Amino acid sequence: MSPADKPLVWLHGEVKTPPLSAAGRVETGILLRRLQRGETLSMPQSRPMPIVGPRCHELRVPDETGTWRILYRVDSDAIVIGEVFRKKTRATPHQVIEACQRRLRAYDQVTG
């Protein structure tokens, strides 16, 4: 990691094998590193999630064990990870969205 890379701030969830396959974990690492270096990702790897909040996105990681999602926000000084989950339906579950919103609000209160 270079000094110019944004750090990852994990509010919830983790990326490990299992439950992700080794290939899924590697893909996740590559995508997160690209974000840390300031790259803007788009479909099919990432899509905006304004319902969660401003600058929020959903990283999409196809895997042998299922399709994984990482809800993240791009801040000026960090990539903030709000949730990691296996997506089983087309829509993002409402409770996942609400939990991520709560975590991001709490983070913002602490970091001011």
N, C-alpha and C positions, 0 to 999 in steps of 0.2 A: 504494500500500500504506500503510495507516495503522500507527502504532506499535503498535496493539493486535493487528494481524494476526500470526499465527505464521509464521515463515519456513519455506521449503521447504528441506530438506536432501536433496540428491541423492546417494545412495550408488552408484547405477548406473542407466544408461539416460538417455535424453533424449527430448524431444518436439519433433520438427522435421518440416518438410515438404521433400522426402519423408523417410521413408516414409509418414507420416500425411498425409492430405489437409489442405488449409488449414482446411476445416470441422471436421475431427477435432481439429486442433490448437487451434482456438478453443474447441470443446466441452471439451477437456481443461483449458484455461486457466480456463474458467468454473467447472468442478467443483473444481479445485484452489483457486481463490480462495474458494469457499464453505467449503471445509475450513479454509483459513487464518483465516477469520473466525469459526471455532468452530461452524459448522453441522455437524450430524450427518446424513450422507447414508444413504439406504437404497435398497432395490431400486426401480427397475432400475439406478440409477446405481452403487450400491456394495453389497457384501455382506461380512459378517465372514469373516475367514480365521483362525480360532483355530489351525489346523494350522501356520501360520507363526509365530504367537506372540500374546501378549496385545495387545489394542488394534490388531491388524492387520486390514486390509481389502483388498479388491480393487475398484479403480475400474474400471468397465466403460465403454468408449468405442467405440460403433459407428462405423464409418468406411467410406467407399467402398472402401478397399483391404483391409478385413478388420476383425475385432473386436480391439481393443487392450485390454490390461489393465495396470494400474499397481498394484503391490503397495505399500501404504503403511501406516505406523503413526502413530497420533495420540499424540504425547507432550505433556506439559504445556507445553513451550516450543517445539515445532516439529512440522511434518508431515514425517516421514522417509520418503523414497521408496527402496524396496529393489530394485525391478525394474520395467522397462517391456518388454512383449513382445506380440507378435501371437499371439492365441490361435487355435489351429487344431483343437483337439479339445475335447470336453466337459470333461474333467478338466484341472486345472492340472498341467503336467508336474512330476514329482517333483524333477528336477534344478533347476528354477526355484525351488521351495519351499526346497530345501536351500541353494541359493546365497543366497537372500534371508535365511534364518535365519543363515547365516554372516556376512553383511554387517551385520545388525542386532546380532549379538553383538559383532563388532569395533567397531562404533560405540559400543555401550554401554561397552566397556572403555576407549575413548578419552575419552568424555564423563563417565564415572563416575557 
